[in-house]
Amino acid sequence: MIRLITLLSLIAAFALAGCNTVHGVGQDIEKAGEAISNAAKK
């Protein structure tokens, strides 16, 4: 549960900090997907 909250917090931080362009949004979504995949592998 704590990992999920941490992951969602990181996603929100990236979304607020770096989504100035559509390209930036795509990169953030890609990084979030990678983080979720890495968490699922553990």
Steps between C-alpha positions, in 0.01 A plus 500: 500500500783738585667424166179588317468831683865579430460413134189713462675789674793475261269493200319808627831680559620422147167607356509833679869568440563395142184493293549825311459342158328201346843343454568546872172332587594200287837470671339520844246232411779279369703543820194428713436182301859391549473563875182294520661218301806502725281496811301207359817301438602523868 
